[in-house]
Amino acid sequence: MKKYVCVPCGYIYDPSVGDPENGIQPGTAFENLPNDWTCPWCGAGKEDFEPVEE
């Protein structure tokens, strides 16, 4: 699954890790995150993330 980076702060959302502190289980694709999910570092919305080029 593709990783996504938060443009404002550089946080990388890694689907294999998820965001357990905020109730997102490992294996959750970025596209399947709730619409109100925000970056755990800076609070930016999903619209502020871009796919990571690997």
Secondary structure, 3 states (H helix, E strand, C coil): CCCEEECCCCCEECCCCCEHHHCECCCCCHHHCCCCCECCCCCCEHHHEEECCC
